[in-house]
Amino acid sequence: MPERKIWEKFQNVTFKILQEMFFLFPEENEDINLTPKIFDVKISIKSETKMILRFLISERLAQVMAENFLGETISSEAEIKEVLKEFVNMVGGNFISLIDPNSKGSLGLPQVFKIEAKKINEISSLKKFNIEGEIFGFAIEGE
């Protein structure tokens, strides 16, 4: 499958899950609030090719995602991380079903870290979006 088609499917799946499960709507806009630390969320896919789906999400946006998903106020970082893991599992599962219809691929375990926000400039393939004034970025990387 051509790389452009893979990116298109990845973005479509990501946006659909954000909209339907988290009630969030990404916008292309350069006015993004960049806090000192952001969540770096990853899941690996082993299929015909091995890849890592990577998401960079501001702390505030991650909290909004968790609250929208669970329907309650969240103050625990552990709960936020669990929701982020669930998010990447949903994206990964839906994405792999599109690129590997014969179901020969598999998902790895989701990982969540905090990194310095300035590191986003080191990720050349990162697509950045604005969600409620906060950074939401994603990339596909080789494993």
ChimeraX commands (.cxc) that place a marker at each C-alpha (Angstrom):
marker #1 position 0.00,0.00,0.00 radius 0.5
marker #1 position 1.46,3.41,-0.93 radius 0.5
marker #1 position 2.70,5.54,1.95 radius 0.5
marker #1 position 0.22,8.33,1.18 radius 0.5
marker #1 position -2.70,5.88,1.45 radius 0.5
marker #1 position -1.37,4.57,4.78 radius 0.5
marker #1 position -1.13,8.13,6.16 radius 0.5
marker #1 position -4.62,8.91,4.90 radius 0.5
marker #1 position -6.07,5.82,6.62 radius 0.5
marker #1 position -4.14,6.59,9.81 radius 0.5
marker #1 position -5.40,10.18,9.95 radius 0.5
marker #1 position -8.98,9.15,9.15 radius 0.5
marker #1 position -9.02,6.49,11.90 radius 0.5
marker #1 position -7.42,8.86,14.41 radius 0.5
marker #1 position -9.90,11.68,13.71 radius 0.5
marker #1 position -12.89,9.33,13.75 radius 0.5
marker #1 position -11.96,8.00,17.19 radius 0.5
marker #1 position -11.23,11.48,18.53 radius 0.5
marker #1 position -14.63,12.68,17.33 radius 0.5
marker #1 position -16.77,9.68,18.23 radius 0.5
marker #1 position -15.18,8.54,21.49 radius 0.5
marker #1 position -13.64,11.74,22.90 radius 0.5
marker #1 position -15.86,14.44,21.33 radius 0.5
marker #1 position -12.81,16.37,20.08 radius 0.5
marker #1 position -12.28,17.91,16.67 radius 0.5
marker #1 position -8.75,18.57,15.35 radius 0.5
marker #1 position -8.09,21.73,13.36 radius 0.5
marker #1 position -5.16,22.74,11.22 radius 0.5
marker #1 position -3.99,25.87,12.98 radius 0.5
marker #1 position -0.59,27.11,14.02 radius 0.5
marker #1 position -1.83,28.83,17.22 radius 0.5
marker #1 position -1.02,25.94,19.51 radius 0.5
marker #1 position -0.32,26.18,23.22 radius 0.5
marker #1 position 2.95,24.34,23.86 radius 0.5
marker #1 position 3.44,23.47,27.52 radius 0.5
marker #1 position 6.85,22.41,28.86 radius 0.5
marker #1 position 5.92,18.71,29.02 radius 0.5
marker #1 position 3.71,16.60,26.78 radius 0.5
marker #1 position 2.61,12.98,26.66 radius 0.5
marker #1 position 4.35,10.76,24.12 radius 0.5
marker #1 position 2.05,7.80,23.44 radius 0.5
marker #1 position 3.11,4.88,21.24 radius 0.5
marker #1 position 1.91,1.51,20.01 radius 0.5
marker #1 position 3.71,-0.84,17.64 radius 0.5
marker #1 position 2.13,-2.70,14.76 radius 0.5
marker #1 position 3.62,-5.84,13.30 radius 0.5
marker #1 position 2.19,-6.58,9.88 radius 0.5
marker #1 position 3.79,-6.78,6.44 radius 0.5
marker #1 position 5.85,-3.88,7.70 radius 0.5
marker #1 position 6.66,-2.99,11.28 radius 0.5
marker #1 position 5.71,0.47,12.40 radius 0.5
marker #1 position 5.08,2.55,15.47 radius 0.5
marker #1 position 2.06,4.83,15.76 radius 0.5
marker #1 position 3.11,7.81,17.84 radius 0.5
marker #1 position 1.00,10.57,19.38 radius 0.5
marker #1 position 2.14,13.74,21.12 radius 0.5
marker #1 position -0.56,15.24,23.32 radius 0.5
marker #1 position -0.40,18.18,25.72 radius 0.5
marker #1 position -1.08,17.44,29.39 radius 0.5
marker #1 position -4.20,19.60,29.38 radius 0.5
marker #1 position -5.59,17.97,26.22 radius 0.5
marker #1 position -4.88,14.51,27.67 radius 0.5
marker #1 position -6.92,15.47,30.73 radius 0.5
marker #1 position -9.79,16.71,28.53 radius 0.5
marker #1 position -9.64,13.45,26.56 radius 0.5
marker #1 position -9.83,11.41,29.77 radius 0.5
marker #1 position -12.71,13.46,31.17 radius 0.5
marker #1 position -14.68,13.32,27.91 radius 0.5
marker #1 position -14.12,9.57,27.59 radius 0.5
marker #1 position -14.97,8.69,31.20 radius 0.5
marker #1 position -17.62,11.36,31.71 radius 0.5
marker #1 position -16.17,12.59,34.99 radius 0.5
marker #1 position -13.53,14.95,36.37 radius 0.5
marker #1 position -10.08,13.37,36.39 radius 0.5
marker #1 position -7.22,14.50,38.59 radius 0.5
marker #1 position -4.99,11.43,38.61 radius 0.5
marker #1 position -2.18,11.20,36.05 radius 0.5
marker #1 position -2.45,7.41,36.27 radius 0.5
marker #1 position -6.07,7.57,35.06 radius 0.5
marker #1 position -5.08,9.92,32.23 radius 0.5
marker #1 position -2.34,7.52,31.14 radius 0.5
marker #1 position -4.80,4.59,31.14 radius 0.5
marker #1 position -7.18,6.54,28.88 radius 0.5
marker #1 position -4.29,7.43,26.55 radius 0.5
marker #1 position -3.39,3.73,26.35 radius 0.5
marker #1 position -7.01,2.93,25.52 radius 0.5
marker #1 position -6.97,5.63,22.84 radius 0.5
marker #1 position -3.90,4.18,21.08 radius 0.5
marker #1 position -5.35,0.67,21.35 radius 0.5
marker #1 position -8.52,1.88,19.61 radius 0.5
marker #1 position -6.57,3.67,16.88 radius 0.5
marker #1 position -4.14,0.79,16.45 radius 0.5
marker #1 position -6.87,-1.85,16.28 radius 0.5
marker #1 position -8.94,0.08,13.76 radius 0.5
marker #1 position -5.88,1.03,11.70 radius 0.5
marker #1 position -4.50,-2.51,11.50 radius 0.5
marker #1 position -7.88,-3.82,10.31 radius 0.5
marker #1 position -7.69,-1.35,7.41 radius 0.5
marker #1 position -4.12,-2.04,6.33 radius 0.5
marker #1 position -4.14,-5.79,7.11 radius 0.5
marker #1 position -7.59,-7.13,6.19 radius 0.5
marker #1 position -6.34,-10.75,6.43 radius 0.5
marker #1 position -5.67,-10.21,10.16 radius 0.5
marker #1 position -2.09,-11.42,10.08 radius 0.5
marker #1 position -0.80,-8.39,11.99 radius 0.5
marker #1 position -0.63,-7.73,15.69 radius 0.5
marker #1 position -0.51,-4.81,18.10 radius 0.5
marker #1 position 2.13,-4.30,20.73 radius 0.5
marker #1 position 1.47,-2.94,24.18 radius 0.5
marker #1 position 0.76,0.79,24.42 radius 0.5
marker #1 position 3.37,2.98,26.06 radius 0.5
marker #1 position 2.97,6.42,27.63 radius 0.5
marker #1 position 5.85,8.72,28.57 radius 0.5
marker #1 position 6.27,12.40,29.32 radius 0.5
marker #1 position 8.80,14.29,27.26 radius 0.5
marker #1 position 9.99,17.86,26.86 radius 0.5
marker #1 position 7.69,19.63,24.40 radius 0.5
marker #1 position 10.64,21.05,22.47 radius 0.5
marker #1 position 11.44,17.49,21.32 radius 0.5
marker #1 position 8.52,17.60,18.88 radius 0.5
marker #1 position 10.76,19.56,16.52 radius 0.5
marker #1 position 12.99,16.47,16.22 radius 0.5
marker #1 position 10.18,14.39,14.68 radius 0.5
marker #1 position 10.26,15.19,10.98 radius 0.5
marker #1 position 7.15,13.21,10.01 radius 0.5
marker #1 position 4.97,14.70,12.78 radius 0.5
marker #1 position 1.62,16.13,11.69 radius 0.5
marker #1 position 0.48,18.78,14.15 radius 0.5
marker #1 position -3.08,19.82,14.87 radius 0.5
marker #1 position -4.84,22.12,17.28 radius 0.5
marker #1 position -7.53,20.74,19.55 radius 0.5
marker #1 position -9.03,23.37,21.85 radius 0.5
marker #1 position -5.82,25.41,21.65 radius 0.5
marker #1 position -3.63,22.45,22.60 radius 0.5
marker #1 position -1.10,20.40,20.64 radius 0.5
marker #1 position -2.12,17.07,19.16 radius 0.5
marker #1 position 0.48,15.52,16.91 radius 0.5
marker #1 position 0.90,12.12,15.33 radius 0.5
marker #1 position 3.43,10.23,13.27 radius 0.5
marker #1 position 4.16,6.82,11.81 radius 0.5
marker #1 position 7.70,5.66,12.46 radius 0.5
marker #1 position 9.65,2.60,11.39 radius 0.5
marker #1 position 10.44,0.12,14.09 radius 0.5
marker link #1:1,2 radius 0.2
marker link #1:2,3 radius 0.2
marker link #1:3,4 radius 0.2
marker link #1:4,5 radius 0.2
marker link #1:5,6 radius 0.2
marker link #1:6,7 radius 0.2
marker link #1:7,8 radius 0.2
marker link #1:8,9 radius 0.2
marker link #1:9,10 radius 0.2
marker link #1:10,11 radius 0.2
marker link #1:11,12 radius 0.2
marker link #1:12,13 radius 0.2
marker link #1:13,14 radius 0.2
marker link #1:14,15 radius 0.2
marker link #1:15,16 radius 0.2
marker link #1:16,17 radius 0.2
marker link #1:17,18 radius 0.2
marker link #1:18,19 radius 0.2
marker link #1:19,20 radius 0.2
marker link #1:20,21 radius 0.2
marker link #1:21,22 radius 0.2
marker link #1:22,23 radius 0.2
marker link #1:23,24 radius 0.2
marker link #1:24,25 radius 0.2
marker link #1:25,26 radius 0.2
marker link #1:26,27 radius 0.2
marker link #1:27,28 radius 0.2
marker link #1:28,29 radius 0.2
marker link #1:29,30 radius 0.2
marker link #1:30,31 radius 0.2
marker link #1:31,32 radius 0.2
marker link #1:32,33 radius 0.2
marker link #1:33,34 radius 0.2
marker link #1:34,35 radius 0.2
marker link #1:35,36 radius 0.2
marker link #1:36,37 radius 0.2
marker link #1:37,38 radius 0.2
marker link #1:38,39 radius 0.2
marker link #1:39,40 radius 0.2
marker link #1:40,41 radius 0.2
marker link #1:41,42 radius 0.2
marker link #1:42,43 radius 0.2
marker link #1:43,44 radius 0.2
marker link #1:44,45 radius 0.2
marker link #1:45,46 radius 0.2
marker link #1:46,47 radius 0.2
marker link #1:47,48 radius 0.2
marker link #1:48,49 radius 0.2
marker link #1:49,50 radius 0.2
marker link #1:50,51 radius 0.2
marker link #1:51,52 radius 0.2
marker link #1:52,53 radius 0.2
marker link #1:53,54 radius 0.2
marker link #1:54,55 radius 0.2
marker link #1:55,56 radius 0.2
marker link #1:56,57 radius 0.2
marker link #1:57,58 radius 0.2
marker link #1:58,59 radius 0.2
marker link #1:59,60 radius 0.2
marker link #1:60,61 radius 0.2
marker link #1:61,62 radius 0.2
marker link #1:62,63 radius 0.2
marker link #1:63,64 radius 0.2
marker link #1:64,65 radius 0.2
marker link #1:65,66 radius 0.2
marker link #1:66,67 radius 0.2
marker link #1:67,68 radius 0.2
marker link #1:68,69 radius 0.2
marker link #1:69,70 radius 0.2
marker link #1:70,71 radius 0.2
marker link #1:71,72 radius 0.2
marker link #1:72,73 radius 0.2
marker link #1:73,74 radius 0.2
marker link #1:74,75 radius 0.2
marker link #1:75,76 radius 0.2
marker link #1:76,77 radius 0.2
marker link #1:77,78 radius 0.2
marker link #1:78,79 radius 0.2
marker link #1:79,80 radius 0.2
marker link #1:80,81 radius 0.2
marker link #1:81,82 radius 0.2
marker link #1:82,83 radius 0.2
marker link #1:83,84 radius 0.2
marker link #1:84,85 radius 0.2
marker link #1:85,86 radius 0.2
marker link #1:86,87 radius 0.2
marker link #1:87,88 radius 0.2
marker link #1:88,89 radius 0.2
marker link #1:89,90 radius 0.2
marker link #1:90,91 radius 0.2
marker link #1:91,92 radius 0.2
marker link #1:92,93 radius 0.2
marker link #1:93,94 radius 0.2
marker link #1:94,95 radius 0.2
marker link #1:95,96 radius 0.2
marker link #1:96,97 radius 0.2
marker link #1:97,98 radius 0.2
marker link #1:98,99 radius 0.2
marker link #1:99,100 radius 0.2
marker link #1:100,101 radius 0.2
marker link #1:101,102 radius 0.2
marker link #1:102,103 radius 0.2
marker link #1:103,104 radius 0.2
marker link #1:104,105 radius 0.2
marker link #1:105,106 radius 0.2
marker link #1:106,107 radius 0.2
marker link #1:107,108 radius 0.2
marker link #1:108,109 radius 0.2
marker link #1:109,110 radius 0.2
marker link #1:110,111 radius 0.2
marker link #1:111,112 radius 0.2
marker link #1:112,113 radius 0.2
marker link #1:113,114 radius 0.2
marker link #1:114,115 radius 0.2
marker link #1:115,116 radius 0.2
marker link #1:116,117 radius 0.2
marker link #1:117,118 radius 0.2
marker link #1:118,119 radius 0.2
marker link #1:119,120 radius 0.2
marker link #1:120,121 radius 0.2
marker link #1:121,122 radius 0.2
marker link #1:122,123 radius 0.2
marker link #1:123,124 radius 0.2
marker link #1:124,125 radius 0.2
marker link #1:125,126 radius 0.2
marker link #1:126,127 radius 0.2
marker link #1:127,128 radius 0.2
marker link #1:128,129 radius 0.2
marker link #1:129,130 radius 0.2
marker link #1:130,131 radius 0.2
marker link #1:131,132 radius 0.2
marker link #1:132,133 radius 0.2
marker link #1:133,134 radius 0.2
marker link #1:134,135 radius 0.2
marker link #1:135,136 radius 0.2
marker link #1:136,137 radius 0.2
marker link #1:137,138 radius 0.2
marker link #1:138,139 radius 0.2
marker link #1:139,140 radius 0.2
marker link #1:140,141 radius 0.2
marker link #1:141,142 radius 0.2
marker link #1:142,143 radius 0.2
view
